Amino acid sequence: MKILGISLGTKNGNNDTMCRVALEEAKEMGCDIEFIHLFDWNIKPCTGCVACSRALVMGKGMVCSQKDDFAALYEKMTDSDGILVVDPIFESGGTGMFHNLMDRMGPGHDTGLMLGCQAKMMEQGKEPLPMKYFKQRAISFLGIGGSDWAVRTETDHAMLAMSTGWKVVDNDYFSWSKDVLMQDDKVARVKEIGRNLVEAAKDIAERNLMIMDPENDKLDYFKGHKGACPHCHGNNFYIHPDTNEAECELCGLKGELVMMDGALRLKFDPAILHHAHDILSGKALHGQDIFENEGRLMNLFKDETFKARKAHYTAVCEPTPSPSK
């Protein structure tokens, strides 16, 4: 059993320390542990070139135009049974580096697209993707902030697990936590997060649970605060203008926010559950959308009207070069 901790804070700062607190708990429970301070690694931002999604829908495997440490990091993550990500809170949400990680994990590592790619590769007689990429695993998140600006943190963080479909165990954040190491209740909570992660990872391993198993979407390992969305426990919603329709910003389910047992909850039609972004059925629908849109765009590249419009606007101005190059 291996638990991987990833910290995105300053070297040996609060995030590193709290990550190690949870890892120590995992070690005491008999797990192998590994710690990564992500700023020691070269993780470039996604350029939006869509090479990854095109390669998957065409059955060419996992491709990325960026040459950095992300592929090695993904191997570390998929060699682990449980993952803890600890991230500072910047302007109410996840850091820029976290968003780099989230974006790079996007289409190119979406298990729905990967399963489609796997089928195409096997049909073509190619060596398939490693099965460890389809193994279910547990993941937890912790945000640490110096004030009370934090309300997007949980949604930002959980987005990382959406592409992979990994099971979120805890998704928490601490406000007013510059001195978190001296706040015993918060240290105790981090230890609990470590224990919860190990217990979930062990159960998943004992079941030998894979992303595509029929029982996978029915299993819930969440141990954190129950959110207003009964499906993903999200608390951030988009209210569609001039309507009473609320859309969960995390799983995408739509419904109405109503009072239930003294608290607001998202009430949605169970018939739309298969559209949820974090389960395989929803991923399949999204994958089909990507496949159709990529095909439409590739055909547009051959269209003379499209090429003329593109050339016209490209000629309007040149980009200002970087002063440091």
N, C-alpha and C positions, 0 to 999 in steps of 0.2 A: 504494500500500500504506500503510495507516494503522494505527498501534498506539496504543491508548488505555490510559493508566495511571490507576488509581483508588487513592488512598491514604485510609485511615481512621484515621490516627494524628494526633498533635498537629502543629500547623503547623510545617513545616520540621524536624520530628523525624526519628527513625530510619526510620519508614515512608515518609515523603515522600522522604527521601534515597535509600533503596534503590529506590524506584519510579523515581526519576530516573536512578539508575545503569543500570537495565535499559533505560529509554527512550533514554538516550544511546547504548547499544549498538545499539538499533534504528535510531536516526537515522544512525549511522555505516554501517549496512547499507543506507541509502538510503530509509528509511521516513519518512513524515510522522508526527509524534508529537503527542499531546495529553495534558495532565496535569490531573486533577481531584482537588482536596482535598475529600473528600465533605462535611466539616463546613461548608464554605462554601455548600453547597446545602441546600435545605429538603426533607428526605426524611422524611415522617411514617410512623409505624408502620401496618401493616395492621390494620384494625378487625375483619376477619372477616365483613364484611357480605355476602360472596359475590356482589356485583353483577357482578364481573368474570367469574366462571365461569358465572353464569346468562346473561349477555349472549352469551358465546361459544357455549354450547350452544343458544341460541335464534337464532343467526345475526345478532346485533345489532352485532357488532364488538367492539372493545376499549373497555371502560368501567371507570372507577375513581371511587369516591365521594370519594377524597382529592384535594384541590386543592393541589398542591405542585409540586416540580421533578422528580418521578420520570419523568413522560412525556418530558420533555426529556432526562433521563439515558438513558432507553431508546433514544431516537433517536441519541444520541451513541454508544451501544454498538453499535447496528445499522448505524451508518455506518462502523464500524471493522472491520478484517480480523482484528485480534488484540487481546485485552484482558488486562491484568495487574492483579490486585487484591492490594494489600498491606495487611495488617490486623494490628494489635497482638493479642497473645494475652491474653485476659482469662479468668481462672479455667479454664485448660486448653483453651479453645476460642475461637471467634469472638466478636467484640464485639457489643454490643447494636445498634450501627448496622449492622453487617454483617447481623445477623438481620433488621433492618428491610428492608434491600435484598433479602435472600433471600426474605422473606415477600411482598414486593411483586412480586417476579419470579414468584411462584408460579402459581396456576391461570390468572390473567389473561394470562400470557405463556408458558404451556405449549404447545409447538409441536404436540402431539397434539390438544389442544382447538382450537388456532388453525386447524389443517387442517380439522377438522370444521366450524368456523365459516365458513371460506373457501368450502367446498362449499355450505353453506346460503345464503350471501350471493350466490353466483353463480346458484344456482337461483332466488333471489328477484329477480334483476336488479339487485342493489345493487353499488356500486363495491367491488371486493375489497380485502382488506388488501394493503399494499405487499409485493412479492415479497422485498424485502430482509429482512423479518422471518423468512423461511424459508431464508435463506442460512446455510450452515454457516460457523462461524468458530472460531478458536483462542482458548483462554483459559487463563491460568496463575494460580496463587495462591501467596502467600508470607505466612507468619505470623512475627511477630517478638516474642519473649518475653524477659523479664528473668530468668526462672528455668527450671526443667525441668518446670513444670506446663504440658503442651502436648498431651496425647495425644488430645484430641478435635478438634484444629485442622484436620487434613486432611479429616476427614469433614464437619465444619461447612462448610468452604470449598467442597468439591466439590458440596455441595447446591445452590449457586447455579447451577451448570451443568446440573443435572439437569432442571429445568423446560424450559430452552431446548434441551437436547440438544447444546450446544456441546462441541467436542472439548477435553478437558483435556490440556494438554501437560506442564506441571510443577505439582506440588502439594507444596510443601515448607514447612518451618518451621525457625526457628533458636531454640534455647534459649540462655540466658545471653548475651544479645546487646544489653545496654545500650550497649556500645562497639562495635557491629557495624561501624561505618565504619572502625575500626582493625584489624579482623580480616580480613586479606587473603584468606584462604581463602573466607570468606563473601562478600566483595565479588566475588571471582572467580566464585563460584557464581551470584550474582545476574546478573552479565554473561552467564553461560551460559544462564540462564533467559530473558534477553532475546533471545539468539541463537536458542534453540530455538523461542521463540514466533514470531519472524519467519519462520523456515524452515517451520514448520507452516502459518502463515497464507499463505505464498506457494504452497505445494503445494495447499492448499484452494482458493485463488483460481484457480490454473492449471487445476484440475479443474472450476471453476465448480460446486462441490459444494453441493447443496441438502439440507436435512434429509430430504426425502422421496425422495431418490435411492436406488435399490436397493443401491448400493454403500456408502452412507453408514455403516450400522451395522457394516460389515465392516472399516472403516478405523480403525486405532489409531495415534494420534499421541503417546501417552504416553511421556515421556522420564524420568520420575521414578523413585523407588524402587518396585520391584515389590511390591505389597501381597499380603496373604494371600488376598484375593479375586482369582481369575485373570481375572475379567471387568472389574471397575472399579478394581482395585488398592486397595480399601478394607482397613483394618486394624481396624475396629471392628465387633464382632459382638454380637448379642443371643442368649444361650443360653436356649432355651426351658426353663422349669423342669421338672425330673424327666425330661428327655430328653437325647439327644446331638445334638439338632438345633440348628444355628447359623444365624442369619439375618444377612446383611450389612446393616449399618445404612444403607448408601448405596444400593446397587442393589436390595436386597430379595431377592436369590437365597438359597435355603435349601439346606442340605446338612450335611455333617459336617466338622469341623476334623480333618485327619489330617496325619501327618508325611510330607512329600515332599522328598527331597533335603536332609534335615536341617533343614527348616523347616515350620512349620504352614501348611497351605493349605486353603482351602475346596474340598471335593469335592462337586460337585452333578451332578444328572442333566441332561445337555445338552438333554433334552426340555423343561425348564422355562425355558430361556434366554429365550424370547420374553416371559416375565413381567418381565424386568429393567426397572427403573424408568427407566433412562436411554436406552432405545432406543425406536424408534417403535412397535413392536408392544406393548411394555409400556405406553406412553403411551395407546395406543388402548384397551387393557383398562381402564386407570385412568379414561380419559375416559368410557367406557361406565358404569363404576361411579358416577361423578359425575352423569352424566345421569340415571341411574335413581334415585339418592338425592335429587337436587334435585326430580325429579318427584314422588317420594313425599312430600317435605316440603311442596311446594306444595299437594298434595292434603290433607295434614294441617291446613294453615291453615284449610281449609273445614270441618273436622270439629268438631262441637259438643263432644264429649268433650275433645278436645285444647284447644279454646278455654277450656273451663271449668277445666281443670287449670292452664293458663297463667295465667288470671286469678286463681286461688286463690293460687298461689305469688308472683305479682307483688304481691299485696296483703299479703304477710307483712311486708315492710319496705321502706322507701325507701332509696336509696343516700345516703351521706353526701356533701354537696357539697364541692367543692374549696375549700380555704381561700384560694386565691389568686384566685378569681373573684368 
